[in-house]
């Protein structure tokens, strides 16, 4: 399912326009991005938790030349599924 299909599904299930569903999805995504950028977590009980994690700087190797390169430290997003989502899949 892509974003367009998700918007259509939400619009049909919630009996709202696709424009309103688009604004709702974009608002949710924006809120998650802002919270993770600040270092917080977003927990949706029964679905899962979004969190930002720090990846330390490390050395790597250029596969083409074999040269050793430095890879900078970075923040990466992580998602931990909740019990409700796990139970629904199994």
N, CA, C and O atoms as a MOPAC input file, in Angstrom:
PM7 MOZYME 1SCF
protein

 N      0.85900 1    -1.17100 1     0.00000 1
 C      0.00000 1     0.00000 1     0.00000 1
 C      0.90400 1     1.23200 1     0.00000 1
 O      1.81900 1     1.33900 1     0.81700 1
 N      0.64600 1     2.14800 1    -0.90900 1
 C      1.40800 1     3.38700 1    -0.92100 1
 C      0.58100 1     4.51600 1    -0.30000 1
 O     -0.53900 1     4.29300 1     0.15800 1
 N      1.14100 1     5.72200 1    -0.28900 1
 C      0.48700 1     6.84800 1     0.37700 1
 C     -0.87700 1     7.16300 1    -0.24900 1
 O     -1.83900 1     7.43100 1     0.47200 1
 N     -0.96600 1     7.13300 1    -1.56500 1
 C     -2.22700 1     7.42800 1    -2.25100 1
 C     -3.29600 1     6.41300 1    -1.88600 1
 O     -4.44400 1     6.78100 1    -1.64100 1
 N     -2.92900 1     5.14200 1    -1.84700 1
 C     -3.88400 1     4.09900 1    -1.47400 1
 C     -4.30000 1     4.22700 1    -0.01400 1
 O     -5.46000 1     3.99000 1     0.32400 1
 N     -3.36800 1     4.59700 1     0.84600 1
 C     -3.68400 1     4.79600 1     2.26300 1
 C     -4.66400 1     5.95400 1     2.42900 1
 O     -5.61700 1     5.85200 1     3.20100 1
 N     -4.43900 1     7.04700 1     1.71600 1
 C     -5.34000 1     8.20300 1     1.78800 1
 C     -6.73000 1     7.82100 1     1.31700 1
 O     -7.71900 1     8.19600 1     1.94700 1
 N     -6.82400 1     7.07900 1     0.21900 1
 C     -8.12800 1     6.64300 1    -0.28900 1
 C     -8.83200 1     5.73900 1     0.72300 1
 O    -10.04100 1     5.85800 1     0.92300 1
 N     -8.08400 1     4.83900 1     1.35900 1
 C     -8.65900 1     3.93600 1     2.36300 1
 C     -9.19300 1     4.72200 1     3.56600 1
 O    -10.29900 1     4.46200 1     4.03900 1
 N     -8.41100 1     5.67100 1     4.05200 1
 C     -8.84000 1     6.47900 1     5.19900 1
 C    -10.06100 1     7.30400 1     4.83900 1
 O    -10.99200 1     7.41400 1     5.63700 1
 N    -10.06800 1     7.88400 1     3.65200 1
 C    -11.21800 1     8.69200 1     3.21800 1
 C    -12.48700 1     7.84300 1     3.16000 1
 O    -13.55000 1     8.28600 1     3.59500 1
 N    -12.38200 1     6.62200 1     2.62300 1
 C    -13.54200 1     5.73700 1     2.53600 1
 C    -14.01500 1     5.27100 1     3.90700 1
 O    -15.21400 1     5.29000 1     4.18500 1
 N    -13.08400 1     4.85100 1     4.77300 1
 C    -13.43600 1     4.32400 1     6.08500 1
 C    -13.96700 1     5.39800 1     7.02800 1
 O    -14.82500 1     5.12300 1     7.86700 1
 N    -13.45900 1     6.62100 1     6.89200 1
 C    -13.84000 1     7.69200 1     7.81400 1
 C    -14.93600 1     8.58900 1     7.26600 1
 O    -15.40900 1     9.49400 1     7.95400 1
 N    -15.33800 1     8.33700 1     6.02900 1
 C    -16.38000 1     9.14000 1     5.37400 1
 C    -15.99000 1    10.62100 1     5.34700 1
 O    -16.79100 1    11.49500 1     5.67800 1
 N    -14.73200 1    10.88300 1     4.94300 1
 C    -14.24300 1    12.24900 1     4.78100 1
 C    -13.65900 1    12.37700 1     3.37900 1
 O    -13.46700 1    11.38300 1     2.67900 1
 N    -13.38100 1    13.60800 1     2.98200 1
 C    -12.82100 1    13.82000 1     1.64700 1
 C    -11.36600 1    13.35500 1     1.59800 1
 O    -10.70200 1    13.21900 1     2.62600 1
 N    -10.89300 1    13.11700 1     0.38000 1
 C     -9.49400 1    12.72200 1     0.21700 1
 C     -8.56600 1    13.86300 1     0.62100 1
 O     -7.46200 1    13.61700 1     1.10800 1
 N     -8.99400 1    15.09200 1     0.42800 1
 C     -8.17900 1    16.24500 1     0.82400 1
 C     -8.00800 1    16.27500 1     2.34100 1
 O     -6.91300 1    16.53600 1     2.84000 1
 N     -9.08900 1    16.00900 1     3.07200 1
 C     -9.00800 1    15.98400 1     4.53500 1
 C     -8.13600 1    14.81900 1     5.00800 1
 O     -7.35700 1    14.96500 1     5.94900 1
 N     -8.27000 1    13.66400 1     4.35200 1
 C     -7.45000 1    12.50700 1     4.71300 1
 C     -5.97100 1    12.79200 1     4.42400 1
 O     -5.10000 1    12.38100 1     5.19100 1
 N     -5.69200 1    13.48500 1     3.33400 1
 C     -4.31600 1    13.85300 1     2.99700 1
 C     -3.72800 1    14.76600 1     4.06000 1
 O     -2.59300 1    14.57300 1     4.49700 1
 N     -4.50800 1    15.77000 1     4.47800 1
 C     -4.03600 1    16.67700 1     5.52800 1
 C     -3.78700 1    15.92200 1     6.82500 1
 O     -2.81800 1    16.20900 1     7.52800 1
 N     -4.63600 1    14.97100 1     7.15000 1
 C     -4.47600 1    14.19300 1     8.38200 1
 C     -3.19900 1    13.35500 1     8.33700 1
 O     -2.43000 1    13.34400 1     9.29800 1
 N     -2.97200 1    12.65900 1     7.23400 1
 C     -1.76600 1    11.82800 1     7.10200 1
 C     -0.51700 1    12.69300 1     7.16900 1
 O      0.43400 1    12.36100 1     7.87600 1
 N     -0.51600 1    13.80800 1     6.43000 1
 C      0.65200 1    14.69500 1     6.42400 1
 C      0.90200 1    15.28900 1     7.80600 1
 O      2.05300 1    15.50200 1     8.18900 1
 N     -0.15900 1    15.55800 1     8.55400 1
 C     -0.02300 1    16.08100 1     9.91100 1
 C      0.60000 1    15.04700 1    10.83900 1
 O      1.45400 1    15.38000 1    11.66100 1
 N      0.17800 1    13.80500 1    10.71000 1
 C      0.73000 1    12.72600 1    11.53200 1
 C      2.21100 1    12.53000 1    11.22600 1
 O      3.03100 1    12.44900 1    12.14000 1
 N      2.55200 1    12.45300 1     9.94800 1
 C      3.94500 1    12.25000 1     9.54700 1
 C      4.80900 1    13.41100 1    10.02500 1
 O      5.92100 1    13.20000 1    10.50900 1
 N      4.30000 1    14.64400 1     9.89100 1
 C      5.05000 1    15.82600 1    10.32800 1
 C      5.28000 1    15.80100 1    11.84200 1
 O      6.36900 1    16.13300 1    12.31000 1
 N      4.25500 1    15.40800 1    12.60500 1
 C      4.38300 1    15.34200 1    14.05800 1
 C      5.42200 1    14.29200 1    14.47400 1
 O      6.20300 1    14.52200 1    15.39700 1
 N      5.42800 1    13.14700 1    13.79600 1
 C      6.40400 1    12.09600 1    14.10600 1
 C      7.81200 1    12.59500 1    13.79100 1
 O      8.72800 1    12.40900 1    14.59200 1
 N      7.99100 1    13.22900 1    12.62700 1
 C      9.31500 1    13.74500 1    12.24400 1
 C      9.83200 1    14.75900 1    13.25200 1
 O     10.98600 1    14.68600 1    13.67500 1
 N      8.97600 1    15.70900 1    13.64100 1
 C      9.39700 1    16.74900 1    14.58300 1
 C      9.75000 1    16.15900 1    15.94300 1
 O     10.74000 1    16.56100 1    16.55400 1
 N      8.96400 1    15.22700 1    16.41200 1
 C      9.22100 1    14.60500 1    17.71200 1
 C     10.53100 1    13.81900 1    17.69600 1
 O     11.31600 1    13.90100 1    18.64000 1
 N     10.76900 1    13.05900 1    16.62900 1
 C     12.00400 1    12.28400 1    16.53400 1
 C     13.21900 1    13.19200 1    16.40500 1
 O     14.28100 1    12.88000 1    16.94400 1
 N     13.08200 1    14.30100 1    15.70400 1
 C     14.19900 1    15.23900 1    15.55800 1
 C     14.60100 1    15.82200 1    16.90900 1
 O     15.78000 1    16.08000 1    17.15200 1
 N     13.60700 1    16.03100 1    17.79700 1
 C     13.87600 1    16.54300 1    19.14200 1
 C     14.40800 1    15.45600 1    20.07500 1
 O     14.80800 1    15.75300 1    21.20100 1
 N     14.41700 1    14.20700 1    19.62200 1
 C     14.91600 1    13.11400 1    20.44800 1
 C     13.83300 1    12.38500 1    21.22700 1
 O     14.13900 1    11.53600 1    22.06400 1
 N     12.58100 1    12.70200 1    20.96500 1
 C     11.47400 1    12.06300 1    21.67200 1
 C     11.02100 1    10.77800 1    20.99600 1
 O     11.60400 1    10.34200 1    20.00300 1
 N      9.98000 1    10.18400 1    21.54500 1
 C      9.39300 1     8.97800 1    20.98100 1
 C      7.90700 1     9.21100 1    20.74700 1
 O      7.28100 1    10.04100 1    21.40600 1
 N      7.35700 1     8.46600 1    19.80200 1
 C      5.92200 1     8.51200 1    19.52500 1
 C      5.39500 1     7.09800 1    19.73500 1
 O      5.77900 1     6.17500 1    19.01700 1
 N      4.51600 1     6.92900 1    20.71900 1
 C      3.95500 1     5.61500 1    21.03400 1
 C      2.48600 1     5.56800 1    20.66800 1
 O      1.69900 1     6.40200 1    21.11500 1
 N      2.12100 1     4.59800 1    19.86100 1
 C      0.72800 1     4.34700 1    19.51400 1
 C      0.39100 1     2.98600 1    20.11500 1
 O      0.76600 1     1.94600 1    19.57300 1
 N     -0.31700 1     3.00500 1    21.23600 1
 C     -0.59300 1     1.78500 1    21.98600 1
 C     -1.28700 1     0.77100 1    21.07600 1
 O     -2.26900 1     1.08800 1    20.40500 1
 N     -0.76300 1    -0.44000 1    21.06900 1
 C     -1.30200 1    -1.50800 1    20.24900 1
 C     -0.72400 1    -1.54700 1    18.85200 1
 O     -0.86900 1    -2.55200 1    18.15600 1
 N     -0.06300 1    -0.46600 1    18.41800 1
 C      0.53000 1    -0.42100 1    17.08200 1
 C      2.04900 1    -0.48500 1    17.15900 1
 O      2.66400 1    -1.38200 1    16.58200 1
 N      2.65800 1     0.46700 1    17.87200 1
 C      4.10600 1     0.44200 1    17.99700 1
 C      4.67000 1     1.77200 1    18.44700 1
 O      3.93100 1     2.71100 1    18.74300 1
 N      5.99300 1     1.83900 1    18.49300 1
 C      6.69900 1     3.02300 1    18.97400 1
 C      7.76300 1     3.44000 1    17.96300 1
 O      8.57400 1     2.62800 1    17.51800 1
 N      7.73900 1     4.71200 1    17.61500 1
 C      8.76800 1     5.30700 1    16.77700 1
 C      9.76900 1     5.99600 1    17.69900 1
 O      9.37000 1     6.69500 1    18.63000 1
 N     11.06100 1     5.80700 1    17.44900 1
 C     12.09500 1     6.42700 1    18.26400 1
 C     13.29900 1     6.74800 1    17.38800 1
 O     13.50200 1     6.14400 1    16.33500 1
 N     14.09400 1     7.71300 1    17.84500 1
 C     15.33700 1     8.04200 1    17.15500 1
 C     16.48100 1     7.38100 1    17.90900 1
 O     16.50200 1     7.37200 1    19.14000 1
 N     17.41500 1     6.83600 1    17.17500 1
 C     18.56100 1     6.17000 1    17.76800 1
 C     19.82300 1     6.78600 1    17.18600 1
 O     19.82800 1     7.25600 1    16.04800 1
 N     20.89200 1     6.78100 1    17.97400 1
 C     22.15500 1     7.33000 1    17.49800 1
 C     23.03600 1     6.20200 1    16.98400 1
 O     23.19800 1     5.17000 1    17.63500 1
 N     23.59500 1     6.41800 1    15.81300 1
 C     24.56300 1     5.48400 1    15.24600 1
 C     25.93600 1     6.14700 1    15.36900 1
 O     26.13300 1     7.26300 1    14.89000 1
 N     26.86200 1     5.47400 1    15.99600 1
 C     28.18600 1     6.03400 1    16.21700 1
 C     28.97800 1     6.14000 1    14.91900 1
 O     28.70400 1     5.43200 1    13.95000 1
 N     29.95900 1     7.03000 1    14.91600 1
 C     30.86400 1     7.14500 1    13.77100 1
 C     31.66500 1     5.84700 1    13.66600 1
 O     31.96600 1     5.20700 1    14.67300 1
 N     32.00000 1     5.47400 1    12.44800 1
 C     32.73600 1     4.23000 1    12.25200 1
 C     33.54400 1     4.31700 1    10.95700 1
 O     33.39600 1     5.25700 1    10.17600 1
 N     34.38000 1     3.34100 1    10.75500 1
 C     35.12900 1     3.29000 1     9.50100 1
 C     34.48800 1     2.24800 1     8.60600 1
 O     33.95900 1     1.23900 1     9.07000 1
 N     34.55000 1     2.51500 1     7.31800 1
 C     34.01300 1     1.59400 1     6.33300 1
 C     35.02100 1     1.41500 1     5.22200 1
 O     36.14800 1     1.90200 1     5.30600 1
 N     34.61700 1     0.72000 1     4.19100 1
 C     35.52100 1     0.48200 1     3.08100 1
 C     34.77400 1     0.72900 1     1.77800 1
 O     33.67400 1     0.21500 1     1.57800 1
 N     35.37500 1     1.51700 1     0.89600 1
 C     34.81100 1     1.76100 1    -0.41900 1
 C     34.89500 1     0.45000 1    -1.20100 1
 O     35.99800 1    -0.04600 1    -1.43300 1
 N     33.75500 1    -0.12700 1    -1.61700 1
 C     33.79100 1    -1.43200 1    -2.27600 1
 C     34.49100 1    -1.40200 1    -3.63700 1
 O     35.01400 1    -2.42200 1    -4.08700 1
 N     34.50400 1    -0.25800 1    -4.28300 1
 C     35.12900 1    -0.17100 1    -5.60000 1
 C     36.65200 1    -0.11500 1    -5.50900 1
 O     37.35700 1    -0.78900 1    -6.26000 1
 N     37.15000 1     0.70800 1    -4.56600 1
 C     38.60200 1     0.91800 1    -4.49500 1
 C     39.26100 1     0.20100 1    -3.32400 1
 O     40.47700 1     0.01200 1    -3.31600 1
 N     38.46900 1    -0.19600 1    -2.34200 1
 C     39.02600 1    -0.83200 1    -1.15500 1
 C     39.58300 1     0.17500 1    -0.15600 1
 O     40.12600 1    -0.20500 1     0.88100 1
 N     39.44400 1     1.45900 1    -0.47300 1
 C     39.95300 1     2.51700 1     0.39400 1
 C     39.13700 1     2.60300 1     1.68800 1
 O     37.91400 1     2.47300 1     1.66300 1
 N     39.82000 1     2.82100 1     2.81700 1
 C     39.15300 1     2.98400 1     4.10700 1
 C     38.57200 1     4.39800 1     4.15600 1
 O     39.25800 1     5.37400 1     3.85000 1
 N     37.29000 1     4.49300 1     4.54700 1
 C     36.62900 1     5.79200 1     4.64900 1
 C     36.01600 1     5.94600 1     6.03300 1
 O     35.74100 1     4.95900 1     6.71600 1
 N     35.80700 1     7.19000 1     6.43700 1
 C     35.15500 1     7.47600 1     7.71700 1
 C     33.67600 1     7.73400 1     7.45400 1
 O     33.31500 1     8.49100 1     6.55300 1
 N     32.82900 1     7.09600 1     8.25000 1
 C     31.38300 1     7.29800 1     8.16400 1
 C     30.97300 1     8.08300 1     9.39600 1
 O     31.24300 1     7.66800 1    10.52400 1
 N     30.31600 1     9.22500 1     9.17800 1
 C     29.94300 1    10.11000 1    10.27900 1
 C     28.86700 1     9.48500 1    11.16900 1
 O     28.12700 1     8.59700 1    10.74600 1
 N     28.80100 1     9.96200 1    12.39100 1
 C     27.72200 1     9.56900 1    13.30500 1
 C     26.41800 1    10.12200 1    12.75800 1
 O     26.41800 1    11.15000 1    12.08000 1
 N     25.30700 1     9.45400 1    13.04400 1
 C     24.01800 1     9.88500 1    12.52100 1
 C     22.89100 1     9.45500 1    13.44600 1
 O     23.03300 1     8.50800 1    14.21900 1
 N     21.77700 1    10.15600 1    13.35800 1
 C     20.53900 1     9.73400 1    14.01700 1
 C     19.74200 1     8.93600 1    12.99600 1
 O     19.64300 1     9.32700 1    11.83300 1
 N     19.17800 1     7.82200 1    13.43400 1
 C     18.37000 1     7.00600 1    12.54000 1
 C     17.02000 1     6.71300 1    13.19600 1
 O     16.94500 1     6.54500 1    14.41300 1
 N     15.95400 1     6.65000 1    12.39400 1
 C     14.64700 1     6.31700 1    12.95200 1
 C     14.51900 1     4.80900 1    13.15300 1
 O     15.03500 1     4.01300 1    12.36800 1
 N     13.82100 1     4.43800 1    14.21900 1
 C     13.55200 1     3.02400 1    14.49500 1
 C     12.07600 1     2.85800 1    14.82200 1
 O     11.43500 1     3.77500 1    15.33600 1
 N     11.54800 1     1.68600 1    14.51900 1
 C     10.16100 1     1.36800 1    14.83900 1
 C     10.13400 1     0.03400 1    15.54700 1
 O     10.69000 1    -0.95000 1    15.06000 1
 N      9.47600 1     0.00100 1    16.71800 1
 C      9.27600 1    -1.23300 1    17.46800 1
 C      7.78600 1    -1.55300 1    17.43700 1
 O      6.99300 1    -0.79600 1    17.99800 1
 N      7.38400 1    -2.64200 1    16.80500 1
 C      5.96300 1    -2.96900 1    16.76200 1
 C      5.41300 1    -3.30400 1    18.14900 1
 O      6.10800 1    -3.87600 1    18.98800 1
 N      4.16200 1    -2.93900 1    18.36500 1
 C      3.50700 1    -3.21100 1    19.63600 1
 C      2.88300 1    -4.60900 1    19.65000 1
 O      2.81100 1    -5.28800 1    18.62600 1
 N      2.43700 1    -5.01400 1    20.83300 1
 C      1.86400 1    -6.35500 1    20.98800 1
 C      0.63900 1    -6.55500 1    20.10400 1
 O      0.46600 1    -7.62200 1    19.51500 1
 N     -0.21500 1    -5.53300 1    20.00900 1
 C     -1.41900 1    -5.65600 1    19.19800 1
 C     -1.11800 1    -5.92100 1    17.73300 1
 O     -1.78200 1    -6.74100 1    17.09900 1
 N     -0.12000 1    -5.23400 1    17.19100 1
 C      0.27300 1    -5.43200 1    15.79700 1
 C      0.89300 1    -6.81500 1    15.61400 1
 O      0.60000 1    -7.49700 1    14.63200 1
 N      1.73800 1    -7.23100 1    16.54200 1
 C      2.36500 1    -8.56000 1    16.45100 1
 C      1.30000 1    -9.64700 1    16.50800 1
 O      1.34000 1   -10.59800 1    15.72700 1
 N      0.35400 1    -9.51100 1    17.42300 1
 C     -0.70400 1   -10.51700 1    17.57600 1
 C     -1.58800 1   -10.58500 1    16.32300 1
 O     -2.04100 1   -11.65900 1    15.92800 1
 N     -1.82500 1    -9.42300 1    15.70700 1
 C     -2.67500 1    -9.38600 1    14.50400 1
 C     -2.01600 1   -10.12500 1    13.34500 1
 O     -2.70200 1   -10.72900 1    12.52000 1
 N     -0.68900 1   -10.07800 1    13.27900 1
 C      0.02300 1   -10.73800 1    12.18400 1
 C      0.16400 1   -12.23000 1    12.38100 1
 O      0.34900 1   -12.96700 1    11.41200 1
 N      0.08100 1   -12.69200 1    13.62200 1
 C      0.28800 1   -14.12100 1    13.89400 1
 C     -0.96900 1   -14.82900 1    14.22100 1
 O     -0.95200 1   -16.03400 1    14.47200 1

